[in-house]
């Protein structure tokens, strides 16, 4: 009986570690994806004519 309990504890611990590791991977992937979206939107807005014609950094508005 002792060995069965020990085996079940190890299984639960291992599954918990696996789930924790998966969440870490998901979190990392989400951060990477979010960063890519930010870069793409920044590049998109920087390609607008107002931004290109202004001498200011990319703010999405022209300088008057």
N, C-alpha and C positions, 0 to 999 in steps of 0.2 A: 504493500500500500504506500509506503514511504517513497519508493521509486516512481510510482505513478504520479504522486503529488509533485515530486521534484520535476518530473518530465513536463507536467502541465504548467508549472511555474515558468520553466524555461521557454515553453512554447508561447505562453502569454507575453513574456518579456521580449522574446524574439519578434513576435507580431507587433508589439508596441514599438519596438525599435524600427521595424520595417515601415510602419505607418508614419512614425516621426520623420524618418529619412525621406519618405515620399512627400510629406508636407514641405520639408525643406526644399526639395527639388521643385515642387510646384511653386513655392514662394519665389525661388530664384528665377524660374522661367517667367513668372508674372512680372517681376521687376525688369527683366531683360526686355520683355515685350512692351511694357510700359515705356521704357527708355527709348525703344525704337519708334514708338508712336510719337513721342515727344520730338524726336529728331526729324521724323518725316513731316510733322506739322510745322516745325520751325523752318525747315527747308522750303515747304510749300508757301508759307507766308512771306518768307524772304524773297521768293521769286515774283511776288506781286510788283507791279510797276511803281507804286508809291514808295515802296521800300527801296527799290533799286535806284530811283531818282534822288532819294534823300541822302544827305551826307551823314546822317545819324546811323547808329547801329539798327539792326532790324527790330522795329517796334510795330510795324504794320501801319504807321502813319507817316505822312510826309511832313517835312519841316516847312512852316510858313514864315 
